Amino acid sequence: MSMSKFFLCNLVVVCGVSASGAQAAQVQVYSTIGVQSALEALAPAFERFSGHKLHITWGTAAVLVKRLQSGDKADVLVLTEQSLDAMVKEGRAQAGSQVNFASSGMAVVVKQGAAKPDISTPEAYKQTLLQARAIAYSNPAFGGASGVFFAKTLAQMGIASAIEAKAKFPPPSGNAAVLVVSGEADLAIQQEPEVLAVSGVDLLGPPPGAYNNITTYTAGLGTDTAVKEAATSWIAFLQTPEAAAVYLQKGLKAMRR
């Protein structure tokens, strides 16, 4: 990502950092894979100019919450809005530090070059799911937001048993689209930024109407952070116009400050 003069000034004003590297710190970040592609693109620019270093642990929000509840700690938590609110209530994140910075919906993908079935209406979507040989999505048993929601929609459509019989699940912090590229599944359904991060797939679009779910991503400070200034500067950077431009490229929508 190029660093324009405006970009540098914006970091100084918004994030309170300097290019000198003074008081540089290592910031431990726990982040949901829902924003992984965007944060991986943004992190190098932030590190180069601020002098701070980011150490990011990736996982689904549900997996990261379990790790935090088991005693893990991080300086910055980047989770779904509901998950971070829960961490605040449990005293694992600082109340008042939460910032909603991006959102995304779900998406359906097929292998690149494959036929593109119709998902434009609820009935067409249902028939496409039923006709697929195998479908990849996050295992709802692991608590991932897209997997849990997709399982609910299958029940609403009355096809839960039929789809569960041909479900293909990635690892807990894995990407369902990888199973489409490998040929193990015909369709993958997950958060849009996640499936778009995998090369070798074609986007069909979002599930229609009420079968799509919008997830809000929120960043906040860990309760026991010892590098509050550096951690706060990273959260502030996630709200800059430069970050918003990257979100758009990665299938996310920036939230207004």
N, C-alpha and C positions, 0 to 999 in steps of 0.2 A: 504494500500500500504506500503510495507516494506521500511525502510529508510536506505539504505546502506551507507557506508562511502563515496563512490563516490557521492551518491545523496546529502549528506550534503555539501560536498566540492563544488559541482556544484551550489547549492543554494547560498553559500557564494560568489562565484566568479561572477556568472551570475546575481543574484538578489541583491547583496549588502546588505544581511540581516545577523543578528546574532542570535544565539540561546539564548542570554541573555534576549531578549524581550525588550531591551532598545528602547525608542522612539516608542513603539508599538502604532499602530493606527487602527481605524476601517475604512475599505475601502468599500465604497458604490459602488456596481457593478450592472449595468443593462446588462443583458445577454439574448441573444436569446436562445430559447429552443432547437435550433439545436445542441448546444454543452452542453446541461444541464447534460446529464449522465456523460460526461467526466469531466466537471468542478466540479461536485459533488464528483467525485472520487478523484480529485486532491486537492481540497480545504483543507481538514483536514491536509494533510501533510505539505502544505504551512503554515497553521496557527500554527501548532505545532512547527515548527522550527523557523519561522520568528518572532513569537509573535504577528503578526498583525492578525486582525479579518476581515473576509469577510462577508458582508451582501449583498446577491445576490437577486435581483429582476428578476424573469423570465417572459418571454413573447415572442411572435413573434417579429421579428425585426420591422415589421410595427407598431405593438401596442406600442412598446417601443419608437419608433420615435415620435409617436403622443403624448406620455406622455412628452417627452423632449420638443417638440414644445409647449406644454401647460405650460411649466415652471418648470417641474421636473429637477433635477440635479443629477449627479452621478460622482464619482471619476474615474471610468473606464467604458467605453462602449464596450461591446462585441456584435457586430452586423455583418450582412453581409457586404461585402466590399462596395457595392453600398450604403447601408444605412449609414455606417460610413462616407463615402466620402461626403454624403449629409449633415451630421451633422457638418463636418468640414466647408463646404461652408456656412452654416448658423451660424457659430461661436459657436456651442454647443460642439464641440470637438476641441482639440488643433491640429493645423496643424503640420505635421511632426511627430506626436506621433503614427501614425497608424502602426500596425504590422499584416501582414497576417500570421496566425499561423496554420490553418488547413482548410481542405476542405472536402466536402462529396457530394455524388450523392444521387439520390432518390432510393427508394426500394419498392417492392411490397411484402406484407405478407398475409398469410391466417391463420386461426385458427390452432393451433397445432393439428396435426393428420388428418386434412382435406385433401381431394384430392388436388393435386398440378397441376393446369392448366398450359398450355404452354404459356410462354411469350417470347420465344426465338427469334422471328422475329416480325417485325412490324405488319404483317397480323395476326399472332397468338395472339399477344398482343391485337389487336383490337377485335378479336373474343372473347377472354377471358373477356374483359371488357363488351362486349355486352351480353354475356351469364350469367354474374354475376347477382344475385338477387338484391344486393345492394352494393355500393362501398363507402368507407369512405376516405375522403381526406380533407385537410384544405380548409375552405370556401374562395374562391378567393376574395370575397367582403371585407374580413378583411386584405387583402394585404400580407398574408404569401407567401413566395417565391415559395414553392412547389405547393401550391394551384393555384396560378396565372399561373405558368408554365403548370401544368396539364390541366387547363382549355384551354390554348392555344393549347395544343396537341390534345385535344378532337375536337376542331374546325378544326384543320388541317386534322384530320382523318374523318371529316364529321359526327361525332356521338355525338356532344355536347348535343343536345336535348335529345337523348336517355339516356345518362348517367346522365344528370342533373335531369331527372325524378326519378332516383333511388339513388341519392346522399345522403349520411349521413355525416353531418358535426360535428366535435367535437367543444367544446367551443373555443373561440379565441386563447387561449394559451394551448389548449388540444392536446391530442395525438390520431390520427385517428386509431391506432392499438387497442386501448381500445374498440372500437366499433366492431372490429372483434372478440375479446375475448368474448364480451358479446353476440355475435350472431346476432347483429344488421346489420352487413355487412359481405359479403363474402370475400372481398378484402380491404386492406388499402394501400394507396399510399402516401408516405410522405418522408421526408429526412431519410436516412438510420439510423443515430444515434438515431433519435426519435423513430422509430418503433422497433428498436432492444432493446430499453430500457424497452419495455413492455414484461412481461413474458406471455407465453401461445400462442405464434405465431410461425409460421414457415416461413422462408425467401424463397421467390421464386427467388429473384434476382432483378437487376435493370431493369427498362424499357429499351427496345432495342434501340440502336443507338441514333438518334436525339430526341427520346422521353424521354431521361434522361437529367437531368440538374445538372451541378456541381456548388455548392455554395461555395464561399470562405468566411471564417470567419476571422474577423479582430478585434483587440483590440486597443483601443486608450484612451487617457486621456480626461476626461471632462474638459471643459474650466476653470471652477472655482474651481477645486480641491484644497483643503487645505492640502492634505496629498500626495503630489506628489511623494515623495520618496517611500512610501509604495505602492502606486498605480503602480508606475513604476516597482517595484520589482515583483508584481503579473503578470504584462504583460511579464516581462522577464522570469518568471517561466513558462509561457505558451509555451515558445520556447525551453525548455530544452529537452534532450533526454528522461528523465523520463516521461515528459508529452507526448512526441511522442509515447511512448510505450502504454500509456493509450488510446490515440486517436485510435490506431490500434485496440485495444480491443473493442472500442465503435463504430466502423464503420466509423471512420474518417481517413483522411490521413494528416500527418504532412506536413507543408510547410517548405521548407528549408530557413534558415536565410540568 
